[in-house]
Amino acid sequence: MRVRGIPLTWRALPTIRIMQYDDLIASIQQLGKDPARLIFEDELTAIPNRRFLLNYFEHQVRWDLLDVAPISLLMMDVDYFKRINDTHGHDAGDQALVYVARLLKDVSGEQSIPIRYAGDEFIVLTSGLKDEALVLAETLVERIHAEPLRLAGGVELPLTLSIGIATAPDNAKTGKELTQKADTALYQAKRAGRDRIVHVSDTQPEAVSDKVVLRQLVGGAICARQEELNQVKTAIQQFDQGEGRFIVVEGAAGMGKTMFLETVRRLLQGREEGPGIDAYVVRSIGLLQEDYRPYYLMTSILVALLGYRED
């Protein structure tokens, strides 16, 4: 049998007949589930998921009519969510996510769509420009401040949200750009201390989040594997939390080290010139006759880094 030209050929155990598409749909419907919900609904929070958002951007948003029908996107995450899991357990973390999703549904009404984007990250897609989006965000912040989560057993757990907002067409012309701009505003909200709202139009132009950096690195013409990208991501996140970090890349000539580091530096700064995160690139070339000296290459790297400092 085929669905839109795609043959369904999955099999269960050899002793069980092949499940036909109609059988699968019937089984799902008997469980009281709309098959579409399995695709577009987040299982834990029962609100639309990231796949729904991408589909909505592609098929429902008239990007050519944004001047008369603008939209705004609120991107938020639960502040210090990892601390909740570490202190109270992952069940408490799940309760927090379900609680935030319920709050988003209450505040969104019929003019907005709450979405679980990834992990503890949520989105609200709403009609209107910056002012309307800010009112919605402020309402959400007021509600979450006034209504702390109560865990099983009566433990009261206050939650806060960092929220970044972007608007189309003022800040973006596509769904991807709109999401990235809201992500940049969220990054600024967290850097400013969390538990606050930032619209991307109020951010510095060189601001860029670690997620945007990594997305551009993955899509860039650089020689890097996933393991290296994960190491860079960890370093950038730690740097974002105020910790100094080295990213040291070594390898034979022609491996793309210089391009890789230069790409990281430019992305961290947010643009090729102007202020931004202090990121320096230095080069050290090993000499065989110096190989007997422990850590001599690190010494030359440190000396080169110190050369950037006026003091």
C-alpha positions as CSV (number, residue, x, y, z in Angstrom):
1,M,0.0,0.0,0.0
2,R,1.2,3.5,-0.7
3,V,0.6,6.9,1.1
4,R,1.4,9.8,-1.2
5,G,3.7,7.6,-3.2
6,I,5.6,6.3,-0.2
7,P,5.4,2.5,0.2
8,L,4.6,1.3,3.7
9,T,6.8,-1.8,4.1
10,W,7.5,-2.0,7.9
11,R,7.2,-5.4,9.5
12,A,6.6,-6.8,12.9
13,L,7.8,-10.2,14.0
14,P,7.8,-12.8,11.2
15,T,4.8,-14.6,12.7
16,I,2.6,-11.5,12.7
17,R,1.0,-10.1,9.5
18,I,2.1,-6.8,8.1
19,M,0.1,-4.0,9.7
20,Q,-1.8,-2.1,7.0
21,Y,-2.1,1.7,7.1
22,D,-5.9,1.5,7.7
23,D,-5.3,-0.9,10.6
24,L,-2.8,1.5,12.1
25,I,-5.3,4.5,11.8
26,A,-8.1,2.4,13.3
27,S,-5.9,1.3,16.2
28,I,-5.0,4.9,17.0
29,Q,-8.6,6.1,16.7
30,Q,-9.7,3.4,19.1
31,L,-7.3,4.8,21.6
32,G,-9.1,8.2,21.2
33,K,-6.2,9.9,19.4
34,D,-6.4,11.9,16.3
35,P,-3.5,10.7,14.1
36,A,-2.5,14.3,13.3
37,R,-2.0,14.9,17.0
38,L,0.8,12.3,17.1
39,I,2.7,14.4,14.5
40,F,2.0,18.0,15.7
41,E,1.4,17.7,19.4
42,D,4.0,17.4,22.2
43,E,3.3,14.3,24.1
44,L,4.2,15.6,27.6
45,T,2.5,19.0,27.5
46,A,-0.3,18.4,25.0
47,I,0.4,21.7,23.1
48,P,1.7,22.0,19.5
49,N,5.3,21.0,18.9
50,R,8.2,22.3,16.8
51,R,7.1,20.3,13.8
52,F,3.7,22.1,14.0
53,L,5.5,25.5,14.0
54,L,7.5,24.8,10.9
55,N,4.5,23.5,9.1
56,Y,2.5,26.5,10.2
57,F,5.2,28.9,8.9
58,E,5.2,27.0,5.5
59,H,1.5,26.7,4.9
60,Q,-0.5,29.2,7.1
61,V,1.5,32.4,7.3
62,R,1.2,34.8,4.3
63,W,4.6,36.2,4.3
64,D,3.7,38.5,1.4
65,L,0.9,40.1,3.5
66,L,2.8,40.8,6.7
67,D,2.3,44.6,6.3
68,V,-1.4,44.2,6.9
69,A,-1.2,41.1,9.0
70,P,1.9,41.2,11.2
71,I,2.9,38.5,13.6
72,S,5.1,38.3,16.6
73,L,7.0,35.4,18.2
74,L,7.8,35.1,21.9
75,M,10.6,32.6,22.7
76,M,11.1,31.8,26.3
77,D,12.7,29.2,28.5
78,V,12.4,28.3,32.2
79,D,15.1,30.0,34.2
80,Y,17.6,27.5,35.8
81,F,15.6,24.5,34.7
82,K,18.5,22.2,35.2
83,R,18.6,23.2,38.8
84,I,15.0,22.0,39.2
85,N,15.9,18.6,37.8
86,D,19.0,18.4,39.9
87,T,17.3,19.5,43.2
88,H,13.8,18.0,42.9
89,G,14.2,15.3,40.3
90,H,13.1,14.9,36.7
91,D,9.5,14.3,37.6
92,A,9.5,17.8,39.1
93,G,11.0,19.0,35.9
94,D,8.2,17.4,33.9
95,Q,5.6,19.0,36.2
96,A,7.2,22.4,35.6
97,L,7.0,22.0,31.9
98,V,3.4,20.9,32.0
99,Y,2.6,23.9,34.3
100,V,4.2,26.4,32.0
101,A,2.4,24.9,29.0
102,R,-0.9,25.2,30.8
103,L,-0.1,28.8,31.7
104,L,0.7,29.6,28.1
105,K,-2.6,28.1,27.0
106,D,-4.5,30.3,29.5
107,V,-2.7,33.5,28.5
108,S,-2.7,32.8,24.7
109,G,-6.5,32.8,24.2
110,E,-7.7,32.4,20.6
111,Q,-5.3,34.9,19.0
112,S,-2.1,33.1,19.9
113,I,-0.6,29.6,19.6
114,P,1.5,28.2,22.5
115,I,4.2,25.7,21.3
116,R,6.8,23.6,23.0
117,Y,9.9,24.3,20.9
118,A,12.5,22.1,22.6
119,G,13.3,21.0,26.1
120,D,12.4,23.8,28.5
121,E,12.0,26.2,25.6
122,F,8.6,27.4,24.6
123,I,7.2,29.7,21.9
124,V,4.0,31.8,21.6
125,L,3.1,32.8,18.0
126,T,0.7,35.7,18.1
127,S,-0.8,38.3,15.8
128,G,0.1,41.9,16.1
129,L,3.2,44.1,16.4
130,K,5.7,44.8,19.2
131,D,3.3,46.5,21.6
132,E,0.8,43.7,21.5
133,A,3.5,41.1,22.0
134,L,5.0,43.0,25.0
135,V,1.5,43.1,26.6
136,L,1.2,39.4,26.2
137,A,4.6,38.7,27.6
138,E,4.0,41.0,30.6
139,T,0.8,39.2,31.3
140,L,2.6,35.9,31.3
141,V,5.3,37.1,33.6
142,E,2.8,38.5,36.0
143,R,0.9,35.2,36.1
144,I,4.0,33.0,36.7
145,H,5.1,35.3,39.5
146,A,1.7,35.2,41.1
147,E,1.1,31.5,40.7
148,P,4.1,29.4,41.9
149,L,4.1,25.7,40.9
150,R,3.1,23.3,43.7
151,L,4.8,20.0,43.4
152,A,3.4,16.7,44.7
153,G,3.7,16.7,48.4
154,G,2.9,20.4,48.7
155,V,6.3,21.8,47.9
156,E,6.0,25.3,46.4
157,L,8.4,26.0,43.5
158,P,8.5,29.6,42.2
159,L,9.3,29.7,38.5
160,T,10.5,32.6,36.3
161,L,10.8,33.0,32.5
162,S,13.2,34.8,30.3
163,I,11.4,36.0,27.1
164,G,12.7,37.2,23.8
165,I,10.4,38.7,21.2
166,A,10.7,39.5,17.5
167,T,8.1,40.8,15.0
168,A,7.5,40.3,11.3
169,P,7.8,42.2,9.1
170,D,9.7,44.7,11.2
171,N,12.4,42.3,12.3
172,A,12.1,39.4,9.9
173,K,10.7,38.3,6.6
174,T,10.7,34.5,7.1
175,G,9.9,32.0,9.8
176,K,13.5,31.0,10.2
177,E,14.7,34.6,10.6
178,L,11.8,35.4,13.0
179,T,12.8,32.5,15.2
180,Q,16.5,33.4,15.2
181,K,15.7,37.1,16.0
182,A,13.5,36.0,19.0
183,D,16.3,33.7,20.0
184,T,18.8,36.5,20.0
185,A,16.4,38.6,22.2
186,L,16.1,35.7,24.6
187,Y,19.8,35.4,24.8
188,Q,20.0,39.1,25.8
189,A,17.3,38.6,28.4
190,K,19.3,35.8,30.0
191,R,22.6,37.8,29.8
192,A,20.8,40.7,31.5
193,G,19.9,38.6,34.5
194,R,17.0,36.4,33.5
195,D,13.3,36.8,34.6
196,R,12.8,39.6,32.1
197,I,11.4,40.5,28.6
198,V,13.5,41.8,25.7
199,H,12.4,42.7,22.2
200,V,15.0,42.2,19.5
201,S,14.6,45.8,18.3
202,D,16.0,46.9,21.7
203,T,19.1,44.7,21.6
204,Q,22.6,45.6,20.4
205,P,23.1,44.6,16.7
206,E,26.1,42.5,17.5
207,A,24.2,40.3,20.0
208,V,24.2,36.6,19.0
209,S,23.2,33.6,21.0
210,D,25.2,30.4,21.3
211,K,22.5,28.5,19.4
212,V,22.7,30.9,16.5
213,V,26.5,30.6,16.5
214,L,26.3,26.8,16.4
215,R,23.6,26.8,13.6
216,Q,25.8,29.0,11.5
217,L,28.9,26.9,12.3
218,V,27.1,23.7,11.2
219,G,25.9,25.4,8.0
220,G,29.2,27.1,7.3
221,A,32.1,26.0,5.1
222,I,34.3,24.8,7.9
223,C,36.1,21.6,8.5
224,A,34.5,20.3,11.7
225,R,32.8,17.2,12.9
226,Q,29.9,16.9,15.4
227,E,32.2,16.1,18.3
228,E,34.2,19.3,17.8
229,L,31.0,21.4,17.4
230,N,29.7,19.9,20.7
231,Q,32.9,21.0,22.4
232,V,32.6,24.5,21.0
233,K,29.0,24.7,22.1
234,T,29.9,23.7,25.6
235,A,32.7,26.3,25.8
236,I,30.4,29.0,24.4
237,Q,27.7,28.2,26.9
238,Q,30.2,28.4,29.8
239,F,31.6,31.6,28.4
240,D,28.0,33.0,28.3
241,Q,27.8,32.2,32.0
242,G,30.8,34.4,32.7
243,E,33.5,31.8,32.7
244,G,36.7,32.3,30.7
245,R,37.3,29.5,28.2
246,F,40.0,28.4,25.8
247,I,39.1,26.6,22.5
248,V,42.3,24.9,21.4
249,V,42.3,23.4,17.9
250,E,45.3,21.3,16.7
251,G,46.0,19.3,13.6
252,A,48.1,18.9,10.5
253,A,48.3,21.6,7.8
254,G,45.3,21.9,5.5
255,M,42.7,20.6,8.0
256,G,40.8,23.9,8.1
257,K,41.9,25.1,11.6
258,T,42.4,28.7,10.7
259,M,39.0,29.0,8.9
260,F,37.2,27.2,11.8
261,L,38.6,29.5,14.5
262,E,38.1,32.6,12.5
263,T,34.5,31.6,11.9
264,V,34.0,31.1,15.6
265,R,35.6,34.5,16.4
266,R,33.4,36.4,13.9
267,L,30.2,34.7,15.1
268,L,31.0,35.4,18.7
269,Q,31.6,39.0,17.9
270,G,28.3,39.1,15.9
271,R,30.0,41.0,13.0
272,E,33.4,41.3,11.5
273,E,34.0,44.7,13.0
274,G,32.8,46.5,16.1
275,P,32.3,45.6,19.7
276,G,31.1,42.2,20.9
277,I,32.3,39.3,23.0
278,D,36.0,39.4,23.5
279,A,37.2,36.5,21.4
280,Y,40.8,36.2,20.2
281,V,42.5,33.9,17.7
282,V,46.2,33.1,18.0
283,R,48.4,30.7,16.1
284,S,51.2,28.6,17.4
285,I,53.4,26.4,15.1
286,G,55.2,23.5,16.8
287,L,59.0,23.0,16.4
288,L,60.5,19.5,16.6
289,Q,63.6,20.8,18.4
290,E,61.4,22.3,21.2
291,D,59.4,19.1,21.7
292,Y,61.3,18.2,24.9
293,R,59.9,21.2,26.8
294,P,56.7,20.3,28.5
295,Y,53.7,22.5,27.5
296,Y,55.9,24.8,25.4
297,L,53.1,25.2,22.8
298,M,50.7,26.3,25.6
299,T,53.3,28.8,26.8
300,S,53.4,30.4,23.4
301,I,49.6,30.5,23.2
302,L,49.4,32.2,26.6
303,V,52.1,34.8,25.6
304,A,50.2,35.6,22.4
305,L,46.9,36.0,24.3
306,L,48.5,38.3,26.8
307,G,49.7,40.4,23.9
308,Y,46.1,41.4,23.3
309,R,45.9,43.1,26.7
310,E,47.0,46.7,27.0
311,D,48.2,46.1,30.6
